[in-house]
Amino acid sequence: MIKLNENNKNDVIKILGRPHIIDKDKTEKWFYLERILTRDRVYKINKKKLLENNVVEFSFNKYGVIYSKKFYNEDNMNEIKFSKEVTENNISERSFIANFLQSVKQKMYKGIGN
């Protein structure tokens, strides 16, 4: 059992494994998601029915000790606040090295075919 003001991040990882979501906004929060699916009726092949949909949120202080634990289920799931900020995707932008190699390639093959 995980206890407030007693257990730390390492204890949580030993018991539950790595978190599904880590929020490092103001205080570090870890989220664990649980979804239990079951097959619906026999005539609906590969259709699954959601039985459980739970989220556990742990908040840690600056020393990595749990100071808050919240449990969300279908009834109170809408209480979770999500950020409206959008993350920029810098991966699709080419790096300096990629641009440099592209220009070298163009200069190498510039005389071919003329």
SVG drawing of the C-alpha trace seen along z (x, -y; Angstrom):
<svg xmlns="http://www.w3.org/2000/svg" viewBox="-24 -27 55 43">
<polyline fill="none" stroke="black" stroke-width="0.4" points="0.0,0.0 1.3,-3.5 1.2,-5.9 1.2,-9.7 4.3,-11.5 6.0,-8.2 6.6,-6.6 8.7,-8.1 9.1,-7.8 11.2,-4.7 8.5,-3.0 5.8,-3.8 7.9,-2.5 8.5,0.8 4.8,1.2 3.2,-0.1 6.0,-0.4 6.9,-3.5 4.1,-6.1 2.1,-6.5 2.2,-10.3 4.5,-12.7 3.5,-16.3 6.3,-18.6 4.4,-21.9 4.5,-23.4 4.7,-20.3 5.7,-16.9 2.7,-14.7 2.6,-11.1 -0.5,-9.5 -1.2,-5.8 -4.0,-4.7 -6.1,-1.6 -8.5,-0.3 -10.2,3.0 -11.8,4.3 -13.9,7.4 -15.5,8.9 -19.0,7.8 -21.5,10.3 -20.5,13.3 -22.0,12.1 -19.9,8.9 -16.5,10.3 -13.5,8.2 -15.8,5.7 -14.7,4.9 -16.6,3.2 -15.0,0.9 -15.5,2.2 -13.2,-0.1 -11.5,-3.4 -9.5,-4.7 -6.7,-7.1 -4.4,-7.6 -2.5,-10.8 0.4,-11.1 2.0,-14.5 5.5,-14.7 7.3,-17.3 10.8,-18.5 12.3,-15.5 10.3,-13.0 8.0,-12.1 4.2,-11.7 2.1,-14.5 -1.1,-13.9 -2.9,-10.9 -6.1,-11.3 -8.2,-8.6 -10.4,-9.3 -13.0,-7.0 -15.8,-7.5 -17.8,-9.6 -15.2,-12.2 -12.9,-11.9 -13.8,-15.3 -12.2,-16.9 -8.7,-16.3 -7.5,-19.6 -5.5,-19.5 -3.3,-22.2 -4.5,-24.0 -0.9,-24.7 0.3,-23.2 3.7,-21.5 5.9,-22.5 7.2,-19.8 10.9,-20.6 11.6,-17.1 10.3,-17.8 12.6,-20.8 15.9,-19.9 19.0,-20.3 22.1,-22.3 23.9,-19.1 21.0,-17.9 20.9,-21.2 24.7,-21.2 24.7,-17.6 21.8,-18.5 23.8,-21.5 26.9,-19.3 24.8,-16.7 23.4,-19.4 26.9,-20.7 28.2,-17.2 25.5,-16.3 25.2,-19.8 27.5,-19.0 26.0,-15.6 23.4,-15.5 24.6,-18.8"/>
</svg>
